[in-house]
Amino acid sequence: MNVVRRALALALGVTALTAVTTVAQPPPSSAELPPTAVALGDSFISGEGAGDYGAVTDQSGVTQGFPGWDADNANPYFCHRSPNASIAVADLPGITQRVNLACSGAQPQDMANASSARDGGRTVAAQLDQLREVAQTGDIDLVLIGLGSNNAHFTFGTVAAECAGRFVGDGYTGWWEVWIDVINWISGTELDEDPCTDADLASAEQLAAAQADTTAALRQVLDVLDEVDADGEHRVVLQDYTNPLPEAYAADYLEEDGRDDERDKYRALVDERYAAGCPADVASLAPAHRFSQNLGSMVAGAAATLRAERPDVDLTYLSVQHAFDGARLCENPGSPAGALATPLRVMDGPSGVKVESFGPFDKLDIKRVTDTCADYYQTCQESWHPSAAGHQVLGQCLTRAWTGAAATLDCRRQGDGSIIAS
């Protein structure tokens, strides 16, 4: 992509300060606006897990800072836009302004509609309306989009909570204790204690419907870019998702106190994996990776459809499926240290203090802390997302997508920690 030709004017007028004559000043040309990179989409783009979250403007135009841990999760602050997100830390030659419009939990419909229009949404304006505002003060040259892991058919948070909750529930309650009401952290239903299977995560029909919704939302993004980008010069990068868990756990996390997760009541193993950030069954790892691969296929399919429909669009599909290889939770001893994803953590009440270990807990304690996540989702929503270090890696991937010319880019972490993209 040539960086950045500007010729046309942006429609801004200035009214002269006189009672008798109104003079329209020449609008600034796109060459006078700063070259701008914009992030749209959900938590993997907004910087969930990367910390230092900034205030977010609500749909009424009021800036909302941290409202307290016991606030309603609909508060815009919990979009969790981080200055450590990949859009902010990537090396983007020629870009002088960066704007993060992504919102944790965003769904395809949040592109064209206020998030508050759906159940569980936050009180922020449609991301495309926010994009139109950015275009008034910046020449949009790069748009990074991460979209589809949350949708009307399944959400990443529900999937994560289901698999973790089943493991914890099975480890802390035996068959003779089924009266213990272990609660699913999001849906409020009683937990199944079997490991997650492919069918528990997302069916083929759900994935197909999610891809259709995502593709439709991306068409809307391209339409608005045609509308607001005066010089018509912009690159769109569609990024998929990383899996926070490995294909196999390090040996340290396979059993504890003589029990593995195929035994009943393996509390010490639950405590060990929770402390390491990976409370999930070994048997759930393969389905979780197939789910992640399916998300990648969904984004790739949307990219292919849009590229066929609009061959003149400068569009890159950025695969980051393997960007954290060798540095995922519980992939190595000592986890979560060295991992590029955040450990799964809950709080004991909306206290702001994360529970780092289940060691002193009994089954009633477990119910209390998981109920905290259900009642105050913000207390656990950072779990299993790219950390600040992970976003540094994703930023390297984004740099390759910006400076190269490939329609598809596979970004992978090597054994020595280096990043290659091809």
C-alpha positions as CSV (number, residue, x, y, z in Angstrom):
1,M,0.0,0.0,0.0
2,N,1.3,3.5,-0.8
3,V,1.4,5.6,2.3
4,V,-0.8,7.9,2.0
5,R,-2.1,10.0,-0.9
6,R,-4.5,12.8,0.0
7,A,-6.4,15.0,-2.4
8,L,-10.1,15.5,-1.6
9,A,-11.6,17.9,1.0
10,L,-13.4,17.0,4.2
11,A,-16.8,18.8,4.6
12,L,-16.2,21.2,7.4
13,G,-17.4,24.8,7.2
14,V,-16.5,27.8,9.3
15,T,-19.1,30.5,9.8
16,A,-17.6,34.0,9.9
17,L,-18.1,36.1,13.0
18,T,-20.2,38.9,11.4
19,A,-23.8,39.8,11.4
20,V,-23.9,40.8,7.7
21,T,-21.7,38.3,5.8
22,T,-21.2,34.5,6.1
23,V,-18.0,33.3,4.5
24,A,-17.3,29.5,4.0
25,Q,-13.7,28.8,4.6
26,P,-12.0,26.1,2.5
27,P,-12.3,22.7,4.2
28,P,-9.0,21.1,5.1
29,S,-7.8,18.5,2.6
30,S,-7.1,15.0,3.6
31,A,-3.4,15.9,3.4
32,E,-3.9,18.2,6.3
33,L,-5.3,15.5,8.5
34,P,-3.1,13.1,10.5
35,P,-2.7,9.6,9.1
36,T,-4.8,7.5,11.5
37,A,-5.0,3.9,12.6
38,V,-8.3,2.8,14.1
39,A,-9.2,-0.4,16.1
40,L,-12.7,-1.8,15.8
41,G,-14.2,-5.0,17.4
42,D,-14.1,-6.9,20.6
43,S,-11.9,-7.7,23.6
44,F,-8.9,-9.2,21.7
45,I,-8.5,-5.9,19.9
46,S,-9.6,-3.4,22.7
47,G,-6.8,-4.6,25.0
48,E,-8.8,-6.7,27.5
49,G,-6.2,-8.2,29.8
50,A,-3.5,-5.6,29.0
51,G,-4.3,-3.2,31.8
52,D,-4.2,0.6,32.4
53,Y,-7.7,1.0,30.9
54,G,-8.8,4.5,30.0
55,A,-12.1,6.3,30.4
56,V,-14.7,5.6,27.6
57,T,-17.3,8.0,26.3
58,D,-20.9,6.7,26.6
59,Q,-23.6,7.0,24.0
60,S,-24.7,10.3,25.5
61,G,-21.2,11.8,25.1
62,V,-20.3,11.6,28.8
63,T,-16.8,10.3,29.7
64,Q,-17.0,7.3,32.1
65,G,-14.0,6.4,34.2
66,F,-13.7,3.4,36.6
67,P,-17.1,3.2,38.3
68,G,-16.2,0.7,41.0
69,W,-16.1,-3.1,41.0
70,D,-19.7,-3.4,42.1
71,A,-21.0,-1.2,39.2
72,D,-23.2,-2.5,36.4
73,N,-21.1,-4.2,33.8
74,A,-23.0,-2.2,31.1
75,N,-20.8,0.8,32.1
76,P,-18.7,1.9,29.1
77,Y,-15.5,1.8,31.1
78,F,-15.7,-2.0,31.0
79,C,-15.0,-1.9,27.3
80,H,-11.5,-2.0,28.7
81,R,-9.6,0.0,26.0
82,S,-6.0,-0.3,26.9
83,P,-3.0,1.9,25.9
84,N,-1.1,-1.4,25.8
85,A,-3.3,-2.9,23.1
86,S,-1.7,-3.9,19.8
87,I,-3.0,-0.9,17.9
88,A,-1.2,1.3,20.3
89,V,2.2,-0.5,20.5
90,A,2.7,-1.7,16.9
91,D,5.3,0.0,14.8
92,L,3.2,1.6,12.1
93,P,5.4,3.7,9.8
94,G,3.5,6.8,8.5
95,I,0.8,6.6,11.2
96,T,0.7,9.6,13.6
97,Q,-2.7,9.1,15.3
98,R,-4.1,5.9,16.8
99,V,-7.7,5.5,18.0
100,N,-9.1,2.5,19.8
101,L,-12.9,2.1,19.3
102,A,-13.1,-1.6,20.2
103,C,-15.1,-2.8,23.2
104,S,-14.8,-6.0,25.2
105,G,-17.7,-8.2,24.5
106,A,-18.6,-6.5,21.2
107,Q,-20.8,-8.4,18.8
108,P,-21.2,-7.9,15.0
109,Q,-24.4,-6.0,15.5
110,D,-22.5,-3.4,17.6
111,M,-20.9,-2.1,14.5
112,A,-24.0,-0.4,13.2
113,N,-26.1,-0.2,16.4
114,A,-25.5,1.0,19.9
115,S,-24.2,-1.8,22.1
116,S,-27.0,-1.1,24.6
117,A,-29.6,-2.1,22.0
118,R,-29.0,-5.8,22.8
119,D,-29.0,-7.8,26.0
120,G,-25.6,-7.6,27.8
121,G,-24.4,-4.7,25.8
122,R,-22.6,-1.6,27.1
123,T,-23.9,1.9,26.8
124,V,-21.6,3.0,24.0
125,A,-22.5,4.3,20.5
126,A,-22.3,2.2,17.4
127,Q,-18.7,1.7,16.6
128,L,-19.3,2.9,13.0
129,D,-20.8,6.2,14.4
130,Q,-17.6,6.5,16.4
131,L,-15.6,5.9,13.3
132,R,-17.4,8.7,11.5
133,E,-16.4,11.0,14.3
134,V,-12.8,10.0,14.0
135,A,-12.9,10.7,10.3
136,Q,-13.6,14.3,11.0
137,T,-10.1,14.8,12.6
138,G,-8.0,12.0,11.0
139,D,-7.3,10.5,7.6
140,I,-8.1,6.8,8.2
141,D,-5.3,4.7,6.6
142,L,-5.4,1.5,8.7
143,V,-8.4,-0.2,10.3
144,L,-7.7,-3.2,12.6
145,I,-10.8,-5.4,13.2
146,G,-11.3,-8.3,15.5
147,L,-14.9,-9.5,15.4
148,G,-16.9,-12.7,15.6
149,S,-15.8,-14.5,18.8
150,N,-18.9,-13.0,20.5
151,N,-22.2,-13.1,18.6
152,A,-25.9,-13.9,18.9
153,H,-25.1,-17.7,18.8
154,F,-22.1,-18.1,21.2
155,T,-19.6,-15.9,23.1
156,F,-16.0,-16.5,24.1
157,G,-16.8,-15.6,27.8
158,T,-19.5,-18.2,28.0
159,V,-17.4,-20.9,26.4
160,A,-14.4,-20.1,28.7
161,A,-16.6,-20.1,31.9
162,E,-18.3,-23.4,30.9
163,C,-15.1,-25.3,30.5
164,A,-13.4,-23.9,33.6
165,G,-16.5,-24.2,35.7
166,R,-17.0,-27.9,34.8
167,F,-13.4,-28.7,35.8
168,V,-13.6,-26.9,39.1
169,G,-17.1,-28.3,39.9
170,D,-16.0,-31.9,39.2
171,G,-12.8,-31.5,41.3
172,Y,-14.6,-30.0,44.3
173,T,-17.8,-32.0,44.4
174,G,-18.0,-35.8,44.3
175,W,-21.0,-37.8,43.1
176,W,-22.3,-38.0,46.7
177,E,-22.3,-34.2,46.9
178,V,-24.4,-33.3,43.9
179,W,-26.6,-31.2,46.1
180,I,-23.9,-28.6,46.1
181,D,-25.2,-25.9,43.7
182,V,-22.1,-25.0,41.7
183,I,-23.1,-22.2,39.4
184,N,-22.0,-21.5,35.9
185,W,-20.2,-18.2,36.0
186,I,-22.2,-16.5,33.3
187,S,-25.4,-18.3,32.4
188,G,-26.6,-19.1,35.9
189,T,-27.4,-22.7,35.2
190,E,-26.2,-25.8,37.1
191,L,-22.8,-27.0,35.8
192,D,-22.3,-30.2,33.9
193,E,-19.2,-31.8,35.4
194,D,-18.0,-33.6,32.2
195,P,-15.1,-32.1,30.2
196,C,-16.2,-29.8,27.3
197,T,-16.7,-31.3,23.9
198,D,-16.9,-29.7,20.5
199,A,-20.7,-29.7,20.7
200,D,-20.5,-27.7,24.0
201,L,-18.5,-24.9,22.4
202,A,-20.1,-24.1,19.0
203,S,-21.9,-26.3,16.5
204,A,-21.3,-26.1,12.8
205,E,-24.7,-24.4,12.4
206,Q,-23.8,-21.8,15.0
207,L,-20.4,-21.1,13.4
208,A,-22.0,-20.7,10.0
209,A,-24.6,-18.3,11.4
210,A,-21.9,-16.4,13.2
211,Q,-19.8,-16.1,10.0
212,A,-22.8,-14.7,8.1
213,D,-23.4,-12.1,10.8
214,T,-19.8,-11.2,10.9
215,T,-19.5,-10.8,7.2
216,A,-22.6,-8.6,7.1
217,A,-21.1,-6.4,9.8
218,L,-17.8,-6.1,7.9
219,R,-19.7,-5.0,4.8
220,Q,-21.1,-2.2,6.8
221,V,-17.6,-1.2,7.9
222,L,-16.4,-1.1,4.3
223,D,-19.4,1.0,3.3
224,V,-18.7,3.5,6.0
225,L,-15.0,3.7,5.1
226,D,-16.0,4.5,1.5
227,E,-18.3,7.2,2.9
228,V,-15.8,8.9,5.3
229,D,-12.3,8.3,3.9
230,A,-11.8,11.2,1.6
231,D,-8.8,9.9,-0.3
232,G,-10.1,6.3,-0.4
233,E,-6.7,5.0,0.7
234,H,-6.9,2.6,3.6
235,R,-6.0,-0.9,4.5
236,V,-8.3,-3.2,6.5
237,V,-6.7,-5.9,8.6
238,L,-9.0,-8.7,9.8
239,Q,-7.4,-10.4,12.8
240,D,-8.5,-13.8,14.2
241,Y,-7.9,-15.2,17.7
242,T,-5.3,-16.8,19.9
243,N,-6.0,-19.7,22.2
244,P,-4.7,-19.0,25.8
245,L,-4.3,-22.7,26.5
246,P,-1.8,-25.2,24.9
247,E,-2.5,-28.4,23.1
248,A,-1.0,-30.3,26.1
249,Y,-0.2,-29.2,29.6
250,A,3.4,-29.4,31.0
251,A,3.9,-32.5,33.1
252,D,3.7,-30.4,36.3
253,Y,0.0,-29.9,35.8
254,L,-1.1,-33.4,34.9
255,E,-1.7,-34.7,38.4
256,E,-1.5,-33.6,42.0
257,D,-1.7,-35.5,45.3
258,G,-1.8,-38.8,43.2
259,R,-4.9,-37.8,41.3
260,D,-5.5,-36.7,37.7
261,D,-8.6,-35.1,36.3
262,E,-10.2,-38.4,35.4
263,R,-10.6,-39.2,39.1
264,D,-13.4,-37.9,41.3
265,K,-12.7,-35.1,43.8
266,Y,-9.2,-33.9,42.6
267,R,-9.2,-30.7,44.6
268,A,-5.4,-30.4,44.9
269,L,-5.2,-30.6,41.1
270,V,-7.9,-27.9,40.8
271,D,-5.9,-25.7,43.2
272,E,-2.7,-26.3,41.2
273,R,-4.2,-25.5,37.8
274,Y,-6.1,-22.5,39.0
275,A,-2.9,-21.0,40.6
276,A,-1.2,-21.6,37.2
277,G,-4.1,-19.9,35.3
278,C,-5.4,-22.9,33.5
279,P,-8.4,-24.5,35.3
280,A,-9.7,-26.8,32.6
281,D,-9.7,-30.6,31.9
282,V,-7.0,-32.2,29.8
283,A,-9.9,-33.6,27.7
284,S,-11.2,-30.1,27.0
285,L,-7.9,-28.9,25.4
286,A,-8.4,-30.5,22.0
287,P,-12.0,-29.2,21.6
288,A,-10.9,-25.8,22.7
289,H,-8.2,-25.7,20.0
290,R,-10.7,-26.9,17.4
291,F,-13.0,-24.0,18.5
292,S,-10.1,-21.6,18.1
293,Q,-9.4,-23.0,14.7
294,N,-13.1,-22.6,13.7
295,L,-13.0,-19.0,14.8
296,G,-10.0,-18.5,12.5
297,S,-11.8,-20.3,9.6
298,M,-14.8,-18.0,10.3
299,V,-12.7,-14.8,9.9
300,A,-10.8,-16.2,6.9
301,G,-14.2,-17.1,5.3
302,A,-15.5,-13.6,5.9
303,A,-12.3,-12.1,4.4
304,A,-12.5,-14.4,1.3
305,T,-16.2,-13.4,0.7
306,L,-15.4,-9.7,1.0
307,R,-12.4,-9.9,-1.2
308,A,-14.4,-11.7,-3.9
309,E,-17.2,-9.1,-3.7
310,R,-14.9,-6.1,-3.6
311,P,-11.6,-6.9,-5.3
312,D,-10.5,-3.3,-5.1
313,V,-10.5,-3.3,-1.3
314,D,-7.1,-3.4,0.4
315,L,-7.8,-6.2,2.8
316,T,-5.5,-8.5,4.8
317,Y,-6.5,-11.6,6.8
318,L,-4.1,-11.7,9.8
319,S,-4.0,-15.2,11.4
320,V,-2.6,-15.1,14.9
321,Q,-3.6,-18.7,15.8
322,H,0.1,-19.6,16.5
323,A,1.3,-16.2,17.8
324,F,1.6,-17.5,21.4
325,D,2.9,-20.9,20.6
326,G,5.3,-22.0,23.4
327,A,4.2,-19.3,25.8
328,R,0.6,-20.3,26.6
329,L,-0.8,-20.9,30.1
330,C,0.5,-24.1,31.7
331,E,2.5,-24.9,28.6
332,N,5.7,-24.6,30.7
333,P,6.5,-25.0,34.4
334,G,6.0,-21.9,36.5
335,S,2.8,-20.7,34.8
336,P,1.4,-18.1,34.6
337,A,4.9,-16.5,34.6
338,G,6.1,-16.2,31.1
339,A,2.7,-16.8,29.5
340,L,1.4,-14.3,26.9
341,A,-2.2,-14.7,28.1
342,T,-3.8,-13.7,31.4
343,P,-4.6,-16.4,33.9
344,L,-8.2,-17.2,34.7
345,R,-8.9,-15.2,38.0
346,V,-11.9,-14.5,40.1
347,M,-12.5,-12.3,43.1
348,D,-13.9,-13.0,46.6
349,G,-16.7,-10.4,46.2
350,P,-16.3,-7.2,44.2
351,S,-13.2,-6.3,46.1
352,G,-10.6,-5.6,43.4
353,V,-8.4,-8.2,44.8
354,K,-8.0,-11.3,42.6
355,V,-7.9,-14.7,44.2
356,E,-4.5,-16.2,43.3
357,S,-5.0,-19.6,44.9
358,F,-7.8,-21.9,45.8
359,G,-5.5,-23.6,48.3
360,P,-7.4,-22.6,51.5
361,F,-10.9,-23.0,50.0
362,D,-13.6,-25.5,50.5
363,K,-16.6,-26.1,48.2
364,L,-18.7,-23.4,49.7
365,D,-15.8,-20.9,49.2
366,I,-15.7,-22.0,45.5
367,K,-19.4,-21.3,45.1
368,R,-18.9,-17.8,46.6
369,V,-16.1,-16.7,44.4
370,T,-17.7,-18.1,41.2
371,D,-20.9,-16.4,42.2
372,T,-18.9,-13.1,42.3
373,C,-18.0,-13.6,38.6
374,A,-21.6,-14.3,37.8
375,D,-22.9,-11.2,39.6
376,Y,-20.1,-8.8,38.7
377,Y,-18.6,-10.1,35.5
378,Q,-16.0,-7.3,35.4
379,T,-14.3,-9.0,38.3
380,C,-13.2,-11.9,36.0
381,Q,-13.5,-10.6,32.4
382,E,-9.8,-10.1,32.0
383,S,-9.3,-13.9,32.2
384,W,-7.7,-15.8,29.3
385,H,-7.0,-12.7,27.1
386,P,-3.7,-11.5,25.7
387,S,-1.7,-9.8,28.4
388,A,0.3,-6.6,27.8
389,A,3.2,-8.8,26.7
390,G,0.9,-10.7,24.5
391,H,-0.2,-7.5,22.8
392,Q,3.4,-6.6,22.2
393,V,3.5,-9.8,20.1
394,L,0.2,-9.1,18.4
395,G,1.6,-5.6,17.7
396,Q,4.5,-7.2,15.8
397,C,2.0,-9.2,13.8
398,L,0.1,-6.0,13.0
399,T,3.3,-4.3,11.9
400,R,3.9,-7.1,9.3
401,A,0.3,-6.7,8.1
402,W,0.8,-2.9,7.7
403,T,4.2,-2.9,6.1
404,G,3.7,-5.9,3.8
405,A,1.3,-6.5,0.9
406,A,0.1,-10.0,1.5
407,A,-3.7,-10.7,1.3
408,T,-3.2,-13.4,4.0
409,L,-0.6,-13.4,6.7
410,D,0.2,-16.2,9.2
411,C,2.0,-14.8,12.2
412,R,3.8,-17.4,14.3
413,R,6.0,-17.5,17.4
414,Q,9.1,-19.6,17.1
415,G,10.8,-21.7,19.7
416,D,13.3,-18.9,20.4
417,G,10.5,-16.4,21.0
418,S,10.9,-14.6,17.7
419,I,7.9,-13.8,15.5
420,I,7.7,-14.6,11.8
421,A,4.9,-13.8,9.4
422,S,4.4,-15.3,6.0
